[in-house]
Amino acid sequence: MRSILAPVVLLSSALLARAGGIAQKDFSGIGNIFVLNSSDWPSATPDQKVGCLDDNGKFINPDDEEDCGVFTRLANYPYTLSTKKGNCTFDDATQEKNTDSWYGKSDNAWNCNGTHKAVIYDELYTIDGFPYVFLCWGDIACYYDVKKVPGKNETLSLWQFRWGSHQMGITPGHMQAQLLWNKIGDLPKREDMENIPSPRITLEDGLQIPLEGQQLSA
């Protein structure tokens, strides 16, 4: 059973001092999703961008950001992402599996398609106080698994980052990544739009949380 956003205590107020930290409203509307080569979110910046996700939810490294996918975040429950190709999910069994990974070998690559009906487990979210709008999934997990930086005209899969006692870090030979929201527009204002709820997280001085999700058993 997948758990969403268990209560935790997160990070220091020093992070919030950097531009005041982001809020839920910053992950809204229409935007691109940039891919960062990063395994350490507190030090990650947009300068680590190595590509973006296209309209199919695949990892590309285009010469022009105009070739990046355009994503819309649903302003109402289940607050999921979609593109012109359809709703985006990790639950499309037709997609490539992360067979190199010890714990993620049965995981599906992220994909956006017109036949998938969005559910709350498809939601990506951000955390109040982040220095940038990093995107997380599941139970406070903010990293992803890709094989490498794509070459010209190459399209690669994006998986959830998994770890445990048999594989403590990124899948051998792969690259650990973060996703960064690049907002480019707002949705039309409607009376029925909701305030997107925040993860149940409290900020407290002196604590550093890795945000790697739960350790998996063998």
Order of alpha helices (4+ residues) and beta strands (2+ residues): beta-alpha-beta-beta-beta-beta-beta-beta-beta-beta-beta-beta-beta-beta
